[in-house]
Amino acid sequence: MLEIQSLTKYYRNVPVVNNVSFAVAPGDVTGYLGPNGSGKSTTVKMITGLLQPSMGRVLLDGQDIRTDLAAFRRRLGYVPEEPHLYSYLTGLEYLQLIGRLRLLPMRLVDEKANELLKLFTLHSYRHAPISSYSKGMKQRVLIAAALMHNPDLLVLDEPLSGFDIASAQLFRCLLKELAEAGKMILFISHVLETVEKICEKVVIIYKGEIRAADSVEHLKSLTRLPSLEEIFSQLSEQQDFEKAARDIVAVMGM
């Protein structure tokens, strides 16, 4: 169980994340949603141990992750929002590097790397430098790297960036299989339609505070709204986009 307890982060005495609490159980795919600037990225950095919280704790199976960050990271698979890859390496070399850093046996590293590249339809590009890959291909390499060591917890920050329809369908099926295998999955995405299809539970953050943490179906029942997109717009006080679009066109014609 991943538990986020009263997580708070101050910058210059201003809380950018304020008293955030929720949990992700084994077998759960939990969506973490919020508009830009809501505190999502800061929360993710604290959950993954990249940022020290001002207050609060992150627990994995009851243990504070900061008591042994190295042990926690051995159980973590993380796909960051921005792909940071060694572009001079080939796809195969990158996965081999990750496998060695994860201390996997070399025979297993090569086998896993090649099999994952095949399954992510990247095998024919395995000897090409990552600098020649498209954005979607780089994203698939990142996901493959996060899965190399069979982690218990997956934190996926905008993993669908650059995906075509086929890759997105594969990813949705993959998340279902990972959940059935008992993985804990935190899924951060702006693609609300995909979140609604994949996640049974969502956590919505706005201005650093949790506005909702519940199942999608229960939120629909409570708000009497038909879709996650409309629930999100109401809870995060989104502007009237149709009016804004008309105003933009009006300004263009001035």
ABEGO torsion letter per residue (X at the ends): XBBBBGBBBBBGGBBABBGBBBBBBBGBBBBBBEBBGAGAAAAAAAAAGABBBABEBBBBGGBBAAABAAAAAAABBBBBABBBBBAABBAAAAAAAAAAAAGBBAAAAAAAAAAAAAAAGAAAAAABBAAABBAAAAAAAAAAAAAAAGBABBBBBGAABGBBAAAAAAAAAAAAAAAAAGBBBBBBBABAAAAAAABABBBBBBGGBBABBBBAAAAAAAAGBABAAAAAAAAAGBBBAAAAAAAAAAAAAX
